[in-house]
Amino acid sequence: MESTGGAVPNQGQQPQPPAAGDAAVQPPPKAERLNAVLQQQLNLESVKTRAIGLYKAISRILEDFDAYARSNTTPKWQDILGQFSMVNMELFNIVEDIKKVSKAFVVCPKNVNAENAAILPVMLSSKLLPEIEAEDNAKREQLLYGLTNLPVHMQIEKLKGRIDMIETACEAAEKVIADARKAYGLGSRQGPTLVPTLDKVQAAKIQEQENLLRAAVNFGEGLRIHTDQRHLPSSLPSHLVDVLTFGDGTQNFGDNSGVYTKNTPSFSSNTVSTQGAVMQTPGTQLMGRPAPSPSGVTGTASFDNASTPPLPYANSPRSSTNMMNTPSPQQQTQQQQQRQKMMQIPQQHQQQLHAQQQLRQSPSPGVLGQSTMSQLNDIQGQTQQKFQQVPGQHQMQYSQPLSQQQFQNRQLQSPHMQHNIAQNQINQGNQLRSHLSQFSGAMNSALFNAAQSSPNSQMLTNMSATMQSQSLLPRMQFYNMAGGHPQRNHPSQIINDQMFGMNASNPANMVAMQQQQHGPQGGFGTIPTSNQNLQPGMVNFPQQRQQNQQ
Amino acid sequence: MECVVQGIIESQHVEALQILLQGLCGVPKERVRVHELCLKSGPNLGVVPSEVRLLCDLAQPTPSWTVRHVGGAMRGAGAEQISVLVRTIVESKVGHNVLRFFYSLGYKLDHELLKEGFVFRFQRGAQITVTVTSANKMPKLYATDEAVPVTPGIQLVEITAPAAAENYSEVVAAVSSFCEYLAPLLHLSKPGVSMGIVPTAAAAAASLMSNSGAKTL
């Protein structure tokens, strides 16, 4: 449809036909322009742009609906209503603008053909459709009922009165609705609902309470009763009555820490025995050279006094990894044999040894083992990190055994721990080489000879010569020095290490260690064979490793 | 492993929360009354003390004991991005002499707690357990009958779901999406992170309560 304005043909009001097309159709090449007055009142270009924009928006909405229909999802009505209102407003604005100047325009149909020839006059006419007209008349009739006979001004008066009444009624209704909304807390329909904010003081109080509660539940803060105040109540609750007796109660709350020294490195009697053995044969055994000591060898050979693994533990693998699970009776016999050896041990370690022996008699079940597993895993992860970070080979031994010590301390009693211990031991660098004392003599000598080539060999030979008379403490120094740092003194860890041979089922580590040794490669030649004993027992090792490293 | 989030709710809104959970879960609630004893290992068991929790379920006629060890949480950049805490957990039913057993091992009582409330257990993408409890402390040792709430006006809401290393991401997604349903009433976050209460919880609770009121009529 085209429209003409004023006396001058103008560009199409509708968005579709481009103005240039009009100009091209008409013979005069010069583009016609609107009457200047009209131009001021209505900027046709902008109308066109807005109309095009509106058209696009509507088509977009229709496409969205199409998509909703196809995908059968529920649309977000809030958004759609918003879009509708936007479109509506835009259309309204355009129509308003055009209405202002509509008098200057006449609608002139452009494409008339047989199809729309019949209906066009109807569409163009300004007369209302018959139905609408009838409806209009009926409404007018209803309105002016009873007033038609009155003079016009009175009709007007009456109508005004009616309008006023309706207005007041509407206002009253709105008021009632608003009051009801407030009463029910529904909030006003229009505008953003006010989010009630907490008073600062109140918020702080709540924050404090929350912290208290979370700390209490997660960490037990604020729930601990001081040991002085911990005495059993006269009447125990029913679920605890048969569980606790007064005898048990007292022993539980006493602080047993006096018996054990702070860092209780696990000090096994077996260690003592082996060391004793080593001491008796100075020249042959001592290692200085850190070499991985497969627990297989140690397990079978070592606890010379520990013959049978504990029978009650049916599920503990009766493999060489079962080092820690030596039964107490055998230990006790060992201890008796080794009493004099223990005199050499510094007092601290003696106590620890006693403690260890006592503990051994009550090995823990798998639950405990598992319970420490996660901590072990964490620490092992840390150890491994340390392992990787430390570049120097000599430093390897120092970063790891500290955590090793912790592992071993905790794991003394669990048969299930052996796997973990084995893992942890793989991490150990060179302290485990102290197991060499438990090696077969041939291997020991081989290692010893290999050790001769190391720079520390001089120290080693000196140390070994004096080994017999040495107390345990210098022994540990010696072990440390095997790595090349004589100043370091890790008192008990190596003793532990002797306990748990290296379950070197991780060939990678073995290789790493071997590579980091300078010199005595020969000594390692025998080691892999002994490792094979351990392989079956170490099935889950790699998996655990991975977990640790996560 | 398990996925866990915690949140707090004011005690006055607990009933509304119960109604909401009832509607969301479709299972009846179960009463919960658990005496939790937290034991720490003594120095004889190693330098680093390990912690073990013994839970005695007092809601049943015969108390049943569970031992539980909470492991380390998953760490790393991925763990920080998810809003749920994933941690290793080892749990097992045990006999009633577990307490004596642990004492004889050298474990000592570190603290004890009585949790009273209700729990909803249901399946929604994962086996989810929602526990709403008031944590009570005992002024005297073992005196569960004399327990008083640690924070009288606030109760703890905990949502847990067991997970395995392979499927924990799905479980995390299930728990997170369920938490969104509870957004009107409470903020849920990892156990160490405190989020406060929802300011509009009162309105949400009121609407929940009013709805249910209409239903009973």
Interface residues (C-beta under 8 A of the other chain):
Chain A: G185 V195 P196 T197 L198 A203 I206 Q207 Q209 E210 N211 L212 L213 R214 A216 V217 N218 G220 G222 L223 R224 I225 R230 H231 L232 P233 L236 P237 S238 H239 L240 D242 V243 L244 D248 Q251 N252 F253 N256 S257 V259 Y260 K262 N263 T264 A355 L359 S362 S364 V367 L368 Q370 S371 T372 S374 Q375 N377 D378 I379 Q405 Q406 F407 N409 R410 Q411 Q547 Q550
Chain B: Q6 I8 E10 H35 C38 S41 G42 P43 N44 L45 G46 V47 V48 S50 V52 C56 L58 P63 V67 H69 G71 G72 M74 G76 T88 V90 S92 V94 H96 N97 L99 R100 Y103 S104 L105 G106 K108 L109 D110 H111 E112 L113 K115 A135 K137 K140 L141 Y142 A143 T144 D145 V150 T151 G153 I154 L156 A165 P191 G192 S194 M195 G196 I197 P199 T200 A202 A203 A206
